[in-house]
Amino acid sequence: MAELYRLILPRIDVAMESGKIAEWLKKEGDPVKKGEVVVIVETEKAAVEIPSEVDGKIIKILHKVGDEVSVGEAIAEIEKT
């Protein structure tokens, strides 16, 4: 069974508590490389690109565009390759 990696919303600055999913650049089933931007998240101060931490394939997107997501919450599952 392949290993799953959960992409989480990182804390961009000390005051950040959540962010809104602005745009998914990848869809379920797409391959992704470590460092490749997967999603853009809007915070109170900026739009931030969130990269993958691993090589793999997007298995499941857990939040849709417009969803408010808490820092530390999983936003996607990636099957490591």
Long-range contacts (C-beta under 8 A, 24 or more apart in sequence): 2-79, 2-80, 2-81, 3-79, 3-80, 4-59, 4-77, 4-78, 4-79, 4-80, 5-53, 5-54, 5-56, 5-77, 5-78, 5-79, 5-80, 6-74, 6-76, 6-77, 6-78, 7-38, 7-39, 7-50, 7-52, 7-53, 7-74, 7-75, 7-76, 7-77, 7-78, 8-72, 8-73, 8-74, 8-75, 9-41, 9-50, 9-69, 9-70, 9-71, 9-72, 9-73, 9-75, 10-50, 10-71, 11-71, 11-72, 12-43, 12-45, 12-46, 12-48, 13-43, 13-45, 15-44, 16-43, 16-44, 16-71, 17-70, 17-71, 18-68, 18-69, 18-70, 18-71, 19-43, 19-48, 19-68, 19-69, 19-71, 20-66, 20-67, 20-68, 20-69, 21-63, 21-64, 21-65, 21-66, 21-67, 21-69, 21-75, 22-47, 22-65, 23-65, 24-61, 24-65, 26-58, 27-58, 27-61, 28-58, 28-59, 28-60, 28-61, 29-57, 29-58, 30-57, 30-58, 31-56, 31-57, 31-58, 31-81, 32-56, 32-57, 32-58, 32-78, 38-76, 39-75, 39-76, 41-69, 50-75, 52-78, 54-78, 54-80, 55-80, 55-81, 56-80, 56-81, 57-81
